């Protein structure tokens, strides 16, 4: 290893040549479905520069070669962790909670089995934990017969570790109603830790949404929430992922996406349903099931 490996990297050493950028971009796209446009090149370079410093590699070319030879799946995982965006917070989509309470629960009360909810691209857990908190505080006292299974998945292993720890700072809890904070969190210095009874309501798994085989194992969900994730995919990957979501839902199941997102031009399989100011997407009941309920 050269002496350069022990010195701070210059911007030039962390820069990606056109060939390296295209090669790395293709590898990331094939692995995750995330496509870096030319105007996001600087973002990828900054992440690569951090990895070069960590690995003490002298150039971006060396790093691309390390990933391209297929012998460093662990480093590819670290790069994926570095490039995936993970900005989220509790009670980010109150409109969706209203839909659950006012439109979905009346349907769920007709079912005599656990209701299965999947938060896809859950990051550090705020979204599935928000569902758990809302169910525990608002719905289960009124409908104790309801049972729930909540699963959160993400491709980023680091944020899933944070989710399992259930430790959050002031940014994450800024929209949290005070009664929730007082009742379901324990102060830990400048942070707040979710109480065990809430953490136990959610299971976390590593999952790549473009891994078709892994997605086939996600079955029989009543509700899938995938908010502000599809925006990082091109239309081809969006169609693949949404098709997988459709297969993962039970007949009559629902898909929630981000408030500013739409399935227009992506999928005609779902039926859009307006619930107040919120649009959700429903997988239609099979013909033989519509007459029985």
C-alpha positions in Angstrom: 0.0 0.0 0.0 1.4 3.4 -1.0 2.1 6.3 1.3 -0.8 8.1 -0.3 -3.2 5.7 1.3 -2.3 7.2 4.7 -2.8 10.8 3.7 -6.0 12.8 3.5 -7.7 12.4 0.1 -7.8 15.4 -2.2 -11.1 16.1 -4.1 -9.3 14.9 -7.2 -8.5 11.5 -5.7 -12.2 11.1 -4.7 -13.5 12.2 -8.1 -15.1 9.7 -10.5 -14.0 9.5 -14.1 -16.8 9.2 -16.6 -16.1 5.5 -17.0 -16.0 4.9 -13.2 -19.2 6.9 -12.6 -21.1 4.9 -15.3 -19.7 1.6 -14.0 -20.6 2.4 -10.4 -24.0 3.8 -11.3 -24.8 0.7 -13.3 -23.8 -1.6 -10.4 -25.9 0.4 -7.9 -28.9 0.4 -10.3 -28.7 -3.3 -10.9 -28.4 -4.0 -7.2 -30.9 -1.5 -5.7 -32.9 0.1 -8.5 -31.6 3.5 -7.6 -30.3 5.4 -10.6 -27.9 8.3 -10.2 -28.6 11.0 -12.8 -25.6 13.1 -13.9 -26.8 16.0 -11.7 -26.4 13.7 -8.6 -22.9 12.7 -9.5 -21.5 14.9 -6.7 -23.6 13.0 -4.2 -22.2 9.7 -5.3 -18.6 11.1 -5.3 -19.0 12.3 -1.7 -20.1 8.9 -0.5 -17.3 7.2 -2.4 -14.8 9.7 -0.9 -15.9 8.6 2.6 -15.4 5.0 1.7 -12.0 5.6 0.2 -10.9 7.3 3.5 -12.3 4.4 5.5 -10.6 1.8 3.4 -7.4 3.8 2.9 -7.6 3.3 -0.9 -5.7 5.9 -3.0 -8.3 6.5 -5.8 -11.8 6.0 -6.9 -10.6 3.7 -9.7 -9.3 1.3 -7.0 -12.7 1.4 -5.3 -14.7 0.7 -8.4 -12.4 -2.2 -9.2 -12.9 -3.6 -5.6 -16.7 -3.6 -6.1 -16.7 -4.7 -9.7 -14.7 -7.9 -9.1 -17.7 -9.3 -7.2 -15.6 -10.3 -4.2 -16.7 -7.6 -1.8 -20.4 -8.0 -1.0 -19.8 -6.5 2.4 -18.4 -3.3 0.9 -21.3 -3.1 -1.5 -23.6 -3.3 1.5 -21.7 -0.5 3.1 -21.9 1.7 0.0 -25.7 1.0 -0.2 -26.0 2.1 3.4 -24.1 5.3 2.6 -26.2 6.3 -0.5 -29.7 5.5 0.7 -31.7 8.5 2.0 -33.1 8.1 5.5 -35.0 11.3 6.5 -38.2 10.5 8.4 -40.0 11.2 11.6 -43.0 10.2 13.7 -46.5 11.1 12.6 -45.3 12.2 9.2 -48.6 11.3 7.4 -51.5 12.0 9.8 -53.9 11.7 6.8 -53.0 8.1 6.4 -53.7 7.4 10.1 -57.2 8.9 9.6 -57.8 6.5 6.7 -56.8 3.6 8.8 -59.2 4.6 11.6 -62.2 5.7 9.5 -62.0 3.5 6.5 -59.9 0.4 7.0 -60.7 -0.6 10.6 -64.4 -1.1 9.8 -63.4 -3.6 7.1 -60.8 -5.2 9.4 -63.4 -5.8 12.1 -65.0 -8.3 9.7 -61.9 -10.4 9.6 -61.2 -13.1 12.2 -57.4 -13.2 11.8 -54.4 -10.9 12.6 -54.2 -7.8 10.3 -50.8 -7.7 8.6 -49.2 -4.3 7.9 -45.9 -3.8 6.0 -43.9 -0.6 6.1 -41.6 -0.9 3.0 -38.5 1.3 3.1 -39.1 2.0 6.8 -35.7 3.6 7.5 -35.0 3.9 11.2 -38.5 2.8 12.2 -40.5 5.9 12.7 -43.2 4.9 10.2 -44.0 1.4 11.5 -43.6 2.6 15.1 -46.1 5.4 14.4 -48.6 2.8 13.3 -47.9 0.7 16.4 -48.3 3.8 18.6 -51.5 4.8 16.9 -53.0 1.4 17.2 -52.0 1.0 20.8 -53.2 4.4 21.9 -56.3 5.1 19.7 -57.7 1.8 18.3 -56.9 -1.2 20.5 -58.7 0.3 23.6 -61.9 0.5 21.5 -61.4 -2.7 19.4 -59.5 -5.1 21.7 -60.5 -8.0 19.4 -58.2 -6.7 16.7 -54.8 -8.3 16.3 -51.9 -6.9 14.3 -48.6 -8.0 12.8 -46.4 -5.1 11.8 -43.3 -5.6 9.7 -40.7 -2.9 8.7 -38.2 -3.5 5.9 -35.3 -1.6 4.5 -32.2 -2.3 2.4 -30.1 -0.2 4.8 -28.8 -2.5 7.6 -27.5 0.5 9.7 -30.9 2.2 10.0 -32.6 -1.1 10.8 -30.2 -1.5 13.7 -31.3 2.0 14.9 -34.9 1.0 14.5 -34.5 -2.1 16.7 -32.8 0.0 19.3 -35.8 2.5 19.3 -33.7 5.5 20.3 -34.6 8.9 18.8 -33.6 12.5 18.9 -35.6 15.7 18.9 -36.0 15.8 15.1 -37.7 12.5 14.9 -40.2 13.3 17.7 -41.0 16.8 16.7 -44.5 16.0 15.5 -45.2 13.5 18.3 -48.3 14.4 20.4 -47.1 15.2 24.0 -49.3 12.4 25.5 -47.5 9.8 23.3 -44.1 11.1 24.3 -44.9 11.0 28.0 -46.6 7.6 27.9 -44.5 5.5 25.5 -41.0 7.0 25.6 -38.3 7.0 28.3 -35.9 10.0 28.4 -32.3 9.0 27.8 -30.1 12.1 28.0 -30.9 14.1 24.8 -32.7 11.2 23.3 -35.9 9.2 23.9 -36.3 5.5 23.8 -39.5 3.7 22.9 -40.8 1.5 25.6 -40.4 -2.3 25.1 -44.1 -2.9 24.7 -44.2 -0.7 21.5 -40.9 -2.1 20.1 -42.2 -5.6 20.5 -45.1 -4.7 18.2 -42.9 -4.4 15.1 -40.6 -6.9 13.4 -37.7 -5.6 11.3 -36.1 -7.3 8.3 -33.5 -6.5 5.6 -35.2 -6.4 2.2 -34.2 -5.1 -1.2 -37.4 -4.1 -3.0 -36.0 -5.0 -6.4 -35.0 -8.5 -5.3 -37.9 -10.3 -7.0 -37.2 -13.6 -5.2 -37.1 -12.0 -1.7 -40.3 -10.0 -2.6 -42.1 -13.2 -3.4 -41.8 -14.3 0.3 -43.7 -11.2 1.4 -47.3 -12.4 1.3 -50.8 -11.9 2.6 -50.6 -8.2 3.7 -53.7 -6.1 4.4 -51.9 -2.8 4.1 -48.5 -1.9 2.6 -47.1 1.6 3.2 -44.3 2.7 0.9 -44.1 6.5 1.2 -41.4 8.6 -0.6 -39.5 5.5 -1.7 -40.7 5.0 -5.3 -39.4 8.5 -6.2 -35.8 7.2 -6.2 -36.7 4.6 -8.9 -37.2 5.0 -12.7 -40.5 4.0 -14.2 -39.2 0.5 -15.1 -38.2 -0.3 -11.5 -41.4 1.4 -10.1 -43.5 -1.0 -12.2 -41.6 -4.0 -10.9 -41.9 -3.0 -7.3 -45.6 -2.0 -7.5 -46.3 -5.3 -9.2 -44.6 -7.1 -6.4 -46.7 -5.1 -3.9 -49.9 -6.1 -5.7 -49.0 -9.8 -5.4 -48.1 -9.3 -1.7 -51.5 -7.9 -0.8 -54.6 -10.0 0.0 -57.7 -9.3 -2.2 -59.1 -6.0 -0.9 -55.8 -5.0 0.6 -54.5 -1.4 0.4 -51.3 0.4 -0.7 -50.3 3.8 0.7 -47.7 5.8 -1.1 -46.4 9.4 -0.4 -48.8 12.3 -0.5 -47.1 13.8 -3.6 -46.7 10.4 -5.4 -49.1 8.7 -7.8 -49.4 5.4 -9.6 -50.6 7.2 -12.8 -48.7 5.7 -15.7 -47.2 3.0 -13.4 -50.0 0.6 -12.7 -53.6 0.1 -13.6 -54.0 -3.0 -11.4 -54.9 -0.9 -8.3 -58.2 0.9 -7.9 -57.6 4.5 -6.5 -59.8 5.4 -3.6 -60.3 8.9 -2.3 -60.6 9.0 1.5 -61.0 12.7 2.4 -57.9 14.5 1.1 -56.0 11.3 0.8 -55.8 8.9 -2.2 -55.0 5.3 -1.4 -54.9 2.3 -3.8 -56.9 -0.9 -3.4 -56.4 -4.3 -4.7 -59.9 -5.4 -5.8 -61.7 -8.3 -4.2 -61.9 -11.4 -6.4 -65.4 -11.8 -7.9 -66.3 -14.8 -5.8 -65.3 -12.8 -2.6 -67.4 -9.7 -3.3 -70.7 -11.4 -2.6 -69.7 -13.0 0.6 -69.1 -9.9 2.7 
